[in-house]
C-alpha cells in the first residue's frame, strides 16, 4: 500500500502536462497576434487614434504573454513539487514547496492585475468609472502583497 500511495504522486503529471501545453498554445497564439499587430502598425495610416490602438494592443499582448508565463510556472512548479525537484532551472524558478509556488504565482498575478488596469486606463473613453476598477485591483494587490510579506517574515523567523 505504501508503494502504491508513493506512486500516486505521478498523477500530477496530468495537470502539469496539460497546463504546459495550454501555456505553450497561448505563447504561440501571442506570437501570431504580435505578428498581426506589427503588420497592422505598418499598413495603417499614422494617427493619434492609431497610436492609442497600437499601444492598447501591445499591452493586451503583454497580458497574454504574462498569462502564458503563469501557466508555464504552474506546470513547472507542479512537476518540481510532485515528480522531480532536481530540474536544472534558474534560481528564481526553483520551487521546493507549495508556498514557493504560491509566492511565484502571487507575484505574477500582481503584475497581471497592474497590466490589466493599465489597459483599462489606456482604453478609457471617459464613460466608465475607473475608480471602482482601480480600487478593486488595488485592494487585491494590497491583500496579496500583505500575504507575501507575512510569508517572508515567517521564512525569516524560521531561519
C-alpha positions in Angstrom: 0.0 0.0 0.0 2.8 2.4 0.8 4.4 1.9 -2.6 1.1 2.4 -4.3 0.5 5.7 -2.4 4.0 6.9 -3.2 3.4 6.2 -6.9 0.2 8.2 -7.0 2.3 11.4 -7.0 2.8 10.7 -10.7 -0.8 11.6 -11.3 0.4 15.2 -11.0 1.9 14.7 -14.5 -1.6 15.1 -16.0 -2.2 18.7 -14.8 1.5 19.6 -15.4 1.5 18.4 -19.0 -2.0 19.9 -19.8 -1.1 23.3 -18.2 2.3 23.3 -20.0 0.6 22.7 -23.4 -2.1 25.3 -22.6 0.7 27.8 -21.8 2.5 26.9 -25.0 -0.6 27.4 -27.0 -1.1 30.8 -25.5 2.5 31.7 -26.4 2.1 30.6 -30.0 -1.2 32.5 -30.2 0.5 35.5 -28.8 3.3 35.3 -31.3 0.8 35.1 -34.1 -1.1 38.1 -32.6 2.2 40.0 -32.3 2.9 39.5 -35.9 -0.5 40.7 -36.9 -0.1 43.8 -34.6 3.2 44.6 -36.2 1.8 44.2 -39.7 -1.2 46.3 -38.9 1.0 49.0 -37.4 2.9 49.4 -40.7 -0.1 49.2 -43.0 -2.4 51.7 -41.3 -2.3 55.4 -41.6 -0.4 57.1 -38.8 -2.7 58.9 -36.3 -3.1 59.5 -32.6 -6.1 57.2 -32.6 -4.0 54.5 -34.3 -1.2 55.0 -31.8 -3.6 54.5 -28.9 -5.0 51.4 -30.6 -1.5 50.1 -31.1 -0.5 50.8 -27.5 -3.6 49.1 -26.2 -2.9 46.1 -28.5 0.6 45.9 -27.2 -0.5 46.0 -23.6 -3.1 43.3 -24.2 -0.3 41.2 -25.9 1.9 41.6 -22.8 -1.0 40.5 -20.7 -1.4 37.4 -22.9 2.2 36.5 -22.6 2.1 37.1 -18.8 -0.8 34.7 -18.5 1.1 32.1 -20.6 4.1 32.5 -18.3 1.8 31.9 -15.3 0.7 28.7 -16.8 4.3 27.7 -17.5 5.4 28.5 -13.9 2.4 26.4 -12.6 3.3 23.5 -14.9 7.0 23.5 -13.9 6.1 24.1 -10.2 3.7 21.1 -10.1 6.3 19.0 -11.8 9.0 20.0 -9.3 6.8 19.5 -6.3 5.5 16.1 -7.2 7.9 14.4 -9.7 11.4 15.8 -9.8 12.8 18.7 -7.8 16.3 18.5 -9.3 15.4 20.1 -12.6 18.2 22.5 -13.9 16.3 25.8 -13.6 17.2 29.3 -12.8 17.3 30.0 -9.1 14.1 32.2 -9.3 12.1 29.3 -10.7 13.2 26.7 -8.2 10.2 25.6 -6.2 10.6 23.3 -3.1 7.2 23.5 -1.5 3.7 24.7 -2.1 4.5 28.1 -0.5 7.2 28.7 -3.1 4.7 28.1 -5.9 2.1 30.3 -4.3 4.7 33.1 -3.9 5.7 32.9 -7.6 2.0 32.9 -8.7 1.0 35.7 -6.5 3.9 37.8 -7.8 2.8 37.2 -11.4 -0.9 37.8 -10.6 0.0 41.2 -9.1 1.8 42.1 -12.3 -1.1 40.9 -14.5 -3.6 43.0 -12.4 -1.4 46.0 -12.9 -1.2 45.4 -16.7 -5.0 44.8 -16.9 -5.6 48.1 -15.1 -3.2 49.9 -17.4 -5.0 48.5 -20.4 -8.3 49.9 -18.9 -6.7 53.3 -18.4 -5.5 53.5 -22.0 -8.8 52.2 -23.4 -10.7 54.7 -21.2 -13.3 56.6 -23.1 -14.5 58.8 -20.3 -17.7 56.9 -19.7 -16.6 54.1 -17.5 -15.8 54.5 -13.8 -12.1 53.7 -13.5 -12.0 54.4 -9.8 -14.0 51.3 -8.9 -12.0 49.1 -11.2 -8.7 50.6 -10.0 -9.8 50.5 -6.3 -10.7 46.8 -6.6 -7.4 46.0 -8.3 -5.5 48.0 -5.6 -7.3 46.1 -2.8 -6.5 42.7 -4.3 -2.8 43.8 -4.9 -2.6 45.1 -1.4 -4.0 41.9 0.1 -1.7 39.7 -2.0 1.3 41.9 -1.1 0.4 41.7 2.6 0.1 37.9 2.3 3.6 37.8 0.6 5.1 39.9 3.4 3.7 37.6 6.1 5.2 34.6 4.3 8.5 36.4 4.0 8.5 37.2 7.7 7.6 33.6 8.6 10.5 32.3 6.5 12.9 34.8 8.1 11.7 33.7 11.5 12.4 30.1 10.6 16.0 30.9 9.5 
